[in-house]
Amino acid sequence: MKEKLTIVKVGGAVVEDEAQLAQLLKDFSAIEGRKVLVHGGGRRATQVASQLGIESKMVNGRRITDADMLNVVTMVYGGLVNKNLVARLQANGVNALGLTGADINVIRSHKRPIKDGIDYGFVGDVDQANGKMLSRLIEEGITPVMAPLTHDGEGHILNTNADTIASETAKALAPYYDVTLIFSFEKKGVLSNPDDDDSVIPTITRADFIEYKSDGTISGGMLPKIENALSAIDAGVARVIITLATAIDGQHGTVIK
């Protein structure tokens, strides 16, 4: 029987909200057994870029990452956000280790090709995550804290969506553990009415997702999040939950099946 492993992905909006972040780190630290934290940090990157006089460009919620912006996200994601989270987890009794995809070759990707005339720049689409290497760290009592950066094996860092990092990490660890993947953010779950925070859809199957996508119930940034969740389920991840950052006990939110 596989040991249980919990992977929690925390979004940039929560990282920027001190009260929510403090509670999430406390709750994450209280999770028993093996665990991994995956974080975003887009809002902080936008803030730092602005301070440096670098314009942030977005297309369909995705960041265009030119050379200057790549420097910013590498500093912010791999340094400022990642190491602050690691330090705070240590203060909560969690022996954490901050990682980008380049560290110990844990996530390799390729530069996203130009599509429909859109050049995303130094953005990576994941080719492979090294579950064996991660599992070795985890078995030593280390809690990986994953930044949304990968590498191409040719010396280049690439900006990679944090939800994708969480999904690919979960998929890579599924052969070794009974994995629960929790996407935590500022809402209680996937909402049927974006203006009603209590309109949480309790479960979503692939068939449900197709219907909700078609009728517009689910749109925008929630689309890739659920696509990542369904991809994880297909690859053997035991359960995926989308929930409020202050409710990561696995008992709340939207379950993806």
C-alpha positions as CSV (number, residue, x, y, z in Angstrom):
1,M,0.0,0.0,0.0
2,K,1.4,3.4,-1.0
3,E,2.1,6.1,1.6
4,K,0.0,9.2,1.4
5,L,1.4,12.4,-0.1
6,T,-0.3,15.8,-0.2
7,I,0.7,18.4,-2.7
8,V,-0.7,21.9,-2.1
9,K,-0.5,24.6,-4.8
10,V,-0.8,28.2,-3.5
11,G,-1.5,31.0,-5.9
12,G,0.1,34.4,-6.1
13,A,-2.9,36.2,-4.8
14,V,-2.7,34.3,-1.5
15,V,1.1,34.7,-1.4
16,E,0.4,38.5,-1.3
17,D,-2.3,38.3,1.4
18,E,-0.4,38.0,4.7
19,A,-3.4,36.7,6.7
20,Q,-4.3,34.0,4.2
21,L,-0.7,33.0,3.7
22,A,0.0,32.8,7.4
23,Q,-3.0,30.5,7.9
24,L,-2.2,28.4,4.9
25,L,1.4,27.8,6.1
26,K,0.1,26.9,9.5
27,D,-2.4,24.5,8.0
28,F,0.1,23.1,5.6
29,S,2.6,22.5,8.4
30,A,-0.1,20.6,10.3
31,I,-0.7,18.1,7.4
32,E,0.6,14.8,8.6
33,G,3.0,12.7,6.5
34,R,4.8,13.6,3.3
35,K,4.0,16.8,1.5
36,V,5.0,19.2,-1.2
37,L,4.2,22.9,-1.6
38,V,4.0,24.5,-5.1
39,H,3.7,28.3,-5.3
40,G,3.0,31.1,-7.8
41,G,3.9,34.7,-7.4
42,G,2.7,36.5,-10.5
43,R,1.4,39.6,-8.6
44,R,4.7,40.1,-6.8
45,A,6.5,39.7,-10.2
46,T,4.3,42.4,-11.7
47,Q,5.0,44.7,-8.8
48,V,8.7,44.2,-8.9
49,A,8.8,44.6,-12.7
50,S,6.9,47.9,-12.4
51,Q,9.4,49.2,-9.8
52,L,12.2,48.4,-12.3
53,G,10.4,50.1,-15.2
54,I,9.5,46.8,-17.0
55,E,6.1,46.5,-18.5
56,S,4.1,43.4,-17.8
57,K,2.3,42.0,-20.9
58,M,-0.4,39.4,-20.6
59,V,-2.3,37.4,-23.2
60,N,-5.4,35.4,-22.0
61,G,-4.0,35.5,-18.5
62,R,-0.6,34.2,-19.5
63,R,2.5,36.3,-19.0
64,I,4.6,37.2,-22.0
65,T,8.2,36.6,-20.8
66,D,10.9,38.5,-22.7
67,A,14.5,38.6,-21.5
68,D,13.9,41.4,-19.0
69,M,10.8,39.8,-17.6
70,L,12.6,36.4,-17.3
71,N,15.2,38.1,-15.1
72,V,12.3,39.4,-12.9
73,V,10.4,36.1,-12.6
74,T,13.6,34.2,-11.9
75,M,14.5,36.6,-9.1
76,V,11.0,36.8,-7.7
77,Y,9.8,33.2,-8.0
78,G,13.1,31.4,-7.4
79,G,14.4,33.9,-4.8
80,L,12.1,36.3,-3.0
81,V,8.9,34.2,-2.9
82,N,10.5,30.8,-2.7
83,K,13.0,31.5,0.0
84,N,10.6,33.4,2.2
85,L,8.2,30.5,2.1
86,V,11.0,28.1,2.9
87,A,12.1,30.2,5.9
88,R,8.6,30.5,7.2
89,L,8.0,26.7,6.9
90,Q,11.2,26.1,8.9
91,A,9.8,28.4,11.6
92,N,6.7,26.1,11.6
93,G,8.8,23.0,12.0
94,V,8.8,21.8,8.4
95,N,12.2,20.9,7.0
96,A,11.7,22.6,3.6
97,L,13.9,22.8,0.5
98,G,13.2,25.4,-2.2
99,L,13.5,24.1,-5.8
100,T,13.2,25.4,-9.3
101,G,12.9,22.9,-12.2
102,A,16.6,23.3,-12.9
103,D,17.6,22.1,-9.4
104,I,18.6,18.4,-9.5
105,N,17.1,18.4,-13.0
106,V,13.7,18.0,-11.4
107,I,11.5,19.5,-14.2
108,R,12.6,19.9,-17.8
109,S,10.6,21.7,-20.4
110,H,10.9,23.2,-23.9
111,K,10.3,26.8,-25.0
112,R,6.7,27.2,-26.1
113,P,6.5,27.6,-29.9
114,I,4.8,30.6,-31.5
115,K,1.1,29.8,-31.9
116,D,-1.7,31.9,-33.5
117,G,0.8,34.7,-33.9
118,I,1.6,34.8,-30.2
119,D,5.2,34.6,-29.0
120,Y,5.2,34.0,-25.2
121,G,9.0,34.3,-25.1
122,F,10.8,32.4,-22.4
123,V,7.8,30.3,-21.4
124,G,8.3,26.6,-20.8
125,D,5.9,23.7,-21.5
126,V,6.8,20.7,-19.4
127,D,8.4,17.6,-21.0
128,Q,9.3,15.6,-17.9
129,A,9.2,15.8,-14.1
130,N,11.6,13.6,-12.1
131,G,9.5,11.8,-9.6
132,K,12.2,9.4,-8.6
133,M,14.5,12.3,-7.5
134,L,11.7,14.1,-5.7
135,S,10.7,10.9,-3.9
136,R,14.3,10.5,-2.6
137,L,14.2,13.9,-1.1
138,I,10.8,13.3,0.4
139,E,11.9,10.0,1.9
140,E,14.7,11.9,3.7
141,G,12.1,13.9,5.5
142,I,12.5,17.0,3.2
143,T,9.5,19.0,2.0
144,P,10.1,20.4,-1.5
145,V,8.8,23.9,-2.1
146,M,8.5,24.2,-5.9
147,A,8.8,27.5,-7.8
148,P,7.2,28.0,-11.2
149,L,10.4,27.9,-13.1
150,T,11.8,25.0,-15.3
151,H,14.8,24.6,-17.6
152,D,15.4,23.2,-21.1
153,G,18.6,21.2,-20.4
154,E,20.5,23.7,-22.5
155,G,21.2,26.3,-19.9
156,H,18.0,28.3,-20.1
157,I,15.5,29.0,-17.3
158,L,11.9,29.1,-18.5
159,N,8.8,30.6,-16.8
160,T,6.2,27.9,-16.4
161,N,2.6,28.1,-15.1
162,A,2.4,27.1,-11.4
163,D,-0.8,25.0,-11.9
164,T,1.1,23.0,-14.5
165,I,4.1,22.6,-12.1
166,A,1.7,21.2,-9.5
167,S,0.0,18.9,-11.9
168,E,3.2,17.6,-13.4
169,T,4.8,17.1,-9.9
170,A,1.7,15.1,-8.8
171,K,1.8,13.0,-11.9
172,A,5.5,12.2,-11.5
173,L,5.0,11.2,-7.8
174,A,1.8,9.1,-8.4
175,P,3.8,5.9,-9.1
176,Y,5.4,6.3,-5.7
177,Y,2.6,7.6,-3.5
178,D,-1.1,7.9,-3.0
179,V,-1.3,11.5,-4.1
180,T,-3.8,14.2,-3.1
181,L,-3.4,17.4,-5.1
182,I,-4.9,20.5,-3.7
183,F,-5.2,23.7,-5.7
184,S,-5.7,26.5,-3.2
185,F,-6.7,30.0,-4.0
186,E,-8.9,32.9,-2.9
187,K,-12.3,31.2,-3.6
188,K,-14.1,28.3,-1.9
189,G,-13.9,26.1,-5.0
190,V,-15.1,26.2,-8.6
191,L,-18.2,28.5,-8.6
192,S,-21.3,28.2,-10.8
193,N,-21.9,31.9,-10.3
194,P,-18.7,34.0,-10.0
195,D,-20.7,36.6,-8.0
196,D,-21.8,34.1,-5.4
197,D,-18.9,32.8,-3.3
198,D,-21.1,30.0,-1.9
199,S,-22.1,28.6,-5.3
200,V,-19.4,25.9,-5.1
201,I,-19.8,23.0,-7.6
202,P,-19.1,20.0,-5.4
203,T,-17.7,17.6,-8.1
204,I,-16.6,18.0,-11.7
205,T,-16.0,15.1,-14.1
206,R,-14.5,15.5,-17.6
207,A,-18.0,15.3,-19.1
208,D,-19.1,18.1,-16.7
209,F,-16.1,20.2,-17.6
210,I,-17.0,20.0,-21.3
211,E,-20.5,21.1,-20.6
212,Y,-19.5,23.9,-18.2
213,K,-16.9,25.1,-20.7
214,S,-19.4,25.1,-23.6
215,D,-22.1,27.1,-21.7
216,G,-19.6,29.5,-20.2
217,T,-20.1,28.5,-16.6
218,I,-16.3,27.9,-16.4
219,S,-14.1,30.3,-18.2
220,G,-10.9,32.3,-18.0
221,G,-8.1,31.2,-15.7
222,M,-10.2,28.4,-14.2
223,L,-10.0,26.5,-17.6
224,P,-6.3,25.6,-17.5
225,K,-6.6,24.9,-13.7
226,I,-9.2,22.2,-14.3
227,E,-7.4,20.9,-17.4
228,N,-4.4,20.4,-15.3
229,A,-6.5,18.7,-12.6
230,L,-8.1,16.3,-15.1
231,S,-4.7,15.5,-16.6
232,A,-3.5,14.6,-13.1
233,I,-6.4,12.3,-12.5
234,D,-5.8,10.6,-15.9
235,A,-2.2,10.0,-14.9
236,G,-3.0,8.2,-11.7
237,V,-3.3,11.0,-9.1
238,A,-5.7,9.7,-6.5
239,R,-7.7,12.9,-5.9
240,V,-7.7,16.5,-6.9
241,I,-9.4,19.3,-5.0
242,I,-9.8,23.0,-5.8
243,T,-10.5,24.9,-2.6
244,L,-10.0,28.0,-0.4
245,A,-6.5,28.6,0.8
246,T,-7.7,28.5,4.4
247,A,-9.5,25.1,3.8
248,I,-6.8,22.7,2.7
249,D,-7.8,19.8,4.9
250,G,-9.3,17.9,1.9
251,Q,-12.9,18.2,3.2
252,H,-13.9,21.3,1.3
253,G,-14.1,22.7,-2.2
254,T,-14.6,21.1,-5.6
255,V,-13.5,17.6,-6.2
256,I,-12.2,16.8,-9.7
257,K,-13.0,13.2,-10.8
